[in-house]
Amino acid sequence: MEDAALGAGAPCAEEGAGPSPASWLQRLCREVLRSSQLSVSLAEAPPVAVVAVERYMAESPPPPPPSSALPKPPAPAYCYDVTLADGSRQEKCYLAPPLNALVRRNALRAGCRLRLTRCSYLYDEKKLSSGFLCLERLDVLRGPSELPPGGREPGEQRRPPLKGGRSHYLPLWNNEDPYGDIWLASRPPGRVEIEVSKLTSLGHLEMNWRSRIHFSPLLVRILHKARLRYYGKPDKKLDIPYQAYFEVADSSGMMSMVLWNSLCPEWYNSMKIGTVLLLEQYGIKTSYPFKTQPTPGDSQMKRYTTIEISLNVRDPPTKVNIIPEKMVKPEWRLPEVRYRFVTRSELENLPNNHSCDIIGLVIFVGRVERTRKRESSEDFWIHRWAHVVDGTSDQPFILELFATSQPDVFEHIHPMTYLVCTQMRVVRDITENTPRTLYLTTSNESQMFITGWHKGQPYTRDSKVKNFIQWIKTQSEVDQMKKTVIGGYCPFPPAPNSFLKYCKNNKVESVLKAISEMEREIEDLHYREHKRFAVQGIISAIRYVSHAAEDASRMEPIQEGRVESASQTTVKNTGMSKDCVTKGKKRSHRNKEANSVLELQCASLEQQQHLRMLTRKSRIKRKIEHHTEAENLHEFQQEDSVPEQNILTEPDTSQPDRADKEGVSDAPEIEEMGRTSHDSWQSGLWTMVKDNLIDHLHYCTVFPESIPRKFDYMYKEFLIQQYNLHPAVHKPKEYRTNKEIHEFKSASGPGHYEVTILGINHDVAVDVAFPPIFCPEDPHLFRIEDIQNDTLLSCMSCISMCQQDTASNEKLYDTFPLSNEIVKAAVDLDRQHVICILDICRLGEDKVEVFLNKIYKIMETDVVNLV
C-alpha cells in the first residue's frame, strides 16, 4: 500500500528505476536521492511554476532535553506544501519553515515562478518508502508563470499534507472557511418514512434527558446557522477538529445543535436555514455557557438553553436525514423561519447591539483584509466593508462583513448585486450627542446571500424584501452604476473625536507606538493584515502628489528580476531580512518639479476626455451585461409573480454628461506661510532638523491597489479578483483583459498628500500618506463629517467644498492644489505635539500602505485622565 503512494505526482522514483525522465523535477528528485546528504545546491536551475500553496496545522515539536538551558524559538503553528510544475510534471514539495515568511507576505504564491537554489529529500520514518522534496532556498521571480502547469495523472487521488499526519488542508488565509475536496457541496435529500408516533419533542427532551441513555428520533427545522469553528492545535491529533452550531426548532421551542469533527465536511454545506432534519442516535450534553446566542425572528418562541443536541461520528454514531420541503406536512407543526428585516430609515432609531436583517443594492465593496485574532498569533479574521442602499434613505447601510464560512458568497460580493445579510448587530457610538459612527457588523450566526443565491430562501416571502424588489424596478441602472465603487483604502470606522475615547478600551502604553518601532511593526505584518495604532509627533511638512504623475512613471519598462532571494535572506537570518523595509524607507519622493506636475495634469485631462468618449461608445455593450442582473429577480418571484419589464430601466442619455462640462478655476493667492512651492509646505523647525535625523522613514507611497475605483461591469470578474485574497490554487483566468488596475477611474480624486511627522525628540521622522477620500458622484460614500474636529485633515478632504464657488466639480476633479486653508491649518499646529492615528496594511510582498487617519491635539484633560 505504501508503494502506491509513490504515484505520478508524489515522491520521486528511486535511483535506477527506468529510463531517464523527461521532467526536470523528476531528474532533480533522482539527483537529490543520489546525494550522500540527501541535499543538493543548484546553480543554474530553470524556472518552475507554482501551481498551489496550501496550509495545514504543524505537528508539535519534541520537548527540549532537561539539560537545555537556552529557550527554543516558538515553532510555527502551520506548515505549507508547495506544488511545482515544470511543464510536464507536478511535484508537491514541503516548504522549509524558515521560508514561511515568503507565503505570509504573499511573495511565494500560486501562479508565480521561482528558481530553486537548494533542496533536500525527507523520508517519513513512520511509513515505508514515503518521502518528499523539501524546498530550502529559492528565488521568487517577477512576472506571471509562463509554464504550462502539467496536471495530475488520470485517476490520481489528491494527496494529504506531507508532514505531521494531518488528513486535510486549511484555507490559506483563515480557518473559518470550508476548503478542499473533503467538503461536500451538498447531500441529496433522502426518502425516509417518518413515524410520527415514535418522535419526541425538544420540550420533552429538556425535561427527561437525564433519565435516558437512548433518545427517540427528532424532527426539527434549522432556524439559525453559525460559522465554522476550527479548534485544531499542534499538540492535538484530532483528525478533523471542526465544530458548527445550529439553532433548531419544533413546535415546542428552540434548542442548540452541534455538528462535530468529520460530520462537518459531510453535512455543513447541506444544512441550510430552513432545512428540515430527521435526527436519530444523537447525543445530549449540557450547553456550553459562553456560546453566542442569535436573536430569534419569533420573540415568543420558547428557548431551551440548559442542554444541546450533539451530532458526532461515534459515541453514538448519529444518523441524519434531510427531508425535502415538498414532503413536509402541516400536521408536523414545524415553525417557519422568521426574520427581523429593517430598512435604512429605521436603522437610525435602533439601539446599540440590536440584531436585525437587511437587504439592499451594493454600491461599494472594499478589498478583503485580515485582522489578527490575538497578538503574535498566526490566526486571522478576514473581513471587508460594503455600502448598501434600499431606497428608504439617502444614506447607505454601512456593513462590516466578516467571513461567515460562505466563501462562494463572500468572495463574489460586488457592486450592483442584491445583498441579504442576517443576524447583523448595530454598532453606534453611544457616547456622542450626535452619533457619527453607525454601522452593522456580522455576528457569529450571520449568513450572507447575493444575486444567484436567493432562489428558495425563506426570506423571499418577507414583506420588506418584496418592498425592496418593487423599489428596484423603479430605478435606472445607469444612475445606480454612476455611484458604484470597488476596492481601495476604506478609512472606517472613523476614530473617535478625542484621544481619551480612542483609549477607552486600551492601555495608553499598548496604543502608543514610537516612530522608531514602525519598522518592526511593518516587518511583522502578514499579507493584507490591517492594523491601526497611534504615534506622537509634530506635523512638519505637507506635499501634494498627483496620481497622474505616478501613473506616468509607472509606464517605464520593468526588467525581470527577483522579488525575494530566500537564499540570501530567510536561510541566513532564519527569517526575512530588512530588505523589504529598506525598500520602503528608501523610496524616493516623486514629482519634485511643480511644472512637470501641471503638465501631466493637463495631459491627464485630455486622456480622461478621450476615455469618456469611449465610455459612451461602449454603453450599449455594457447594457447587455447589466441586464443579466434583472434576470436574477426570478429568485424572488414564487407564488405571486410580478412583471419585470421596468427593472433598472435605462434613462434618457440624450443629455450630455456632467463630466463633459468644462469649468474655470481661479487659483487662490499664495501666502508666504512656509510654502516651498504651490504644492508643498514645511515648517521652520523641519528646515532646521531634517538634515540631522538619525532615521527618516518613507512610507508615503500610494499604490494603485490603495485607490478606490469606479466599478465597470464589463470588467467585473477582473475587479473582483483584484480585491479578493490571492487563491491557494492557481486557476486559469475566466476573463480576458489587458487592463491594469491603475487604468480604472479613481473614485476619490487625482492625488494624495504626503505628510511628514517629526518625532517628539526631533531625531526621527516618518513620511505617511493622506488620501482625500471623497466621491463627487455620491458624497455619502466616503463622508467628510467622519473627520470632523480635525481641522487639517478636514481641509485636505474638503477642498472641493471650499472652492465650489469658483470651480465646477469636473475641473476640481482634475486639479487639486495645496490650498491656503491647508497651509493655515498646518501652521496652527507648528511645533505642537499631536497624536497621529495611522492605518497600515501589507498589500503583498514589500508593498505596505501607511495612511494618516486622524490627528489629535494633546489636551491637558487627556493627559490627566490617561496617566
Summary of the structure (lengths in Angstrom):
residues: 867
radius of gyration: 29.6
end to end distance: 67.7
largest distance: 91.1
contacts: 2667
relative contact order: 0.10
helix: 25%
strand: 27%
